[in-house]
Amino acid sequence: MADDWRQRADRNYQRIKAFYEGRGGTKWSEVTADPRVFNRVWRRMLRLPAGDDPPPKEYRS
């Protein structure tokens, strides 16, 4: 069960990174250094309203 969670988390992380870099982002280390910035990128990827909090659970896969 823990492996499933880790695999899902890794897939989401890779999708978010690909989205960021696909839009011309070049400072991924800065995105991952600040959870608020990471959540902003994640929310933008999901086309949710801007915010510093993670997306609601129903949007996480």
C-alpha positions in Angstrom: 0.0 0.0 0.0 2.8 2.4 0.8 4.4 1.6 -2.5 1.2 2.6 -4.3 1.1 5.9 -2.6 4.8 6.6 -3.4 4.3 5.6 -7.0 1.3 7.9 -7.3 3.2 10.7 -5.7 6.1 10.2 -8.0 3.9 10.2 -11.1 2.2 13.4 -10.0 5.6 15.0 -9.3 6.8 14.1 -12.8 3.6 15.4 -14.4 3.9 18.7 -12.5 7.6 19.0 -13.4 6.8 18.3 -17.1 4.1 20.8 -17.1 6.3 23.5 -15.6 9.2 22.8 -18.0 6.8 22.5 -20.9 5.8 26.1 -20.3 9.4 27.3 -20.4 10.2 27.0 -16.7 13.9 26.6 -16.0 14.2 26.9 -12.2 12.6 23.7 -11.0 14.9 23.6 -8.0 13.3 26.9 -6.9 9.8 25.5 -7.4 10.6 22.4 -5.2 12.3 24.5 -2.6 9.1 26.3 -1.6 5.9 24.2 -1.1 3.8 27.3 -1.9 5.4 27.8 -5.3 5.1 24.0 -6.0 1.4 24.2 -5.1 0.8 27.2 -7.4 2.3 25.3 -10.3 0.3 22.2 -9.5 -2.9 24.2 -9.3 -2.1 26.0 -12.6 -1.6 22.6 -14.2 -5.0 21.5 -13.0 -6.6 24.8 -14.1 -7.8 25.5 -10.5 -8.0 29.0 -9.0 -4.6 30.3 -7.9 -3.6 29.6 -4.3 -0.7 28.4 -2.1 -2.6 25.3 -0.8 -2.4 21.9 -2.4 -5.4 21.1 -4.7 -8.4 19.5 -3.1 -8.1 15.8 -2.8 -10.6 15.1 -5.6 -8.1 16.6 -8.0 -5.2 14.6 -6.9 -4.6 11.3 -8.8 
